[in-house]
């Protein structure tokens, strides 16, 4: 960093503050002034970032508000559906008195389970296709 000499006229209280600051930090008056100005400049950058964030956050919140609501509602719906299925399966197991039997789908899959997985996969693919077509402007069938 290159430096150049400048002459400044400072009020006595400002000069006293500079001297006190420099003494406390073990700096010369010149180094103290440079550090004070550097800290002030850094503080200005931080304040600018805070102002930008303060202006940007409400806009982001408004822009993504519907998306967050949709995600929340979808996860709540999925949770509800899982709970209903667990209750239905438990009812079947108790009603059929199958309390001591357990078959992992990794070992054995019933034809009903295979058909249900295929149906769900096709349904998800169809909904994804409809959504993709809506986003690209194509008419879905």
C-alpha positions, 0 to 999 in steps of 0.5 A: 500500500502506498501512502501519501502525506496529507495535512488535516486540521482536527478539533481538539476532542477528535485529536484527543480521541485519536491519541487515546485510541492510538495509545490503547492499541499501541499505535502511532497516531498515523497507524491509529488513524488508518485503523479507525478509518479501516474499521469505519469502512468495514462497518459501512460494508456490514451495514450495507449488507444488513440493509440489502438483507432487510430489503431482500428478505420480505421479497423472498418471503413473499415470492416463496410463500406459496411454495412453502405453504404447498410443501407444508400442506403436502407433507401434512397430507402425506403424514396423515395418509401414512397414519391412516394406512398404519391403522388399517394394516394394524386392524387387518393384522389384529382381525386376521390374528396374525400377531406373530407373523412378519414378512419383509417385502424384501423377502416376499412381496404379495401380488397385491403389493406388486400391483399397488407399487406399479399403480403408484409409480404410474400415477406419480409419472402421470402427475409429473407429466401433467405438471411438466406439460403445464409448465411448458405450455403443452395441453395434457391428455 
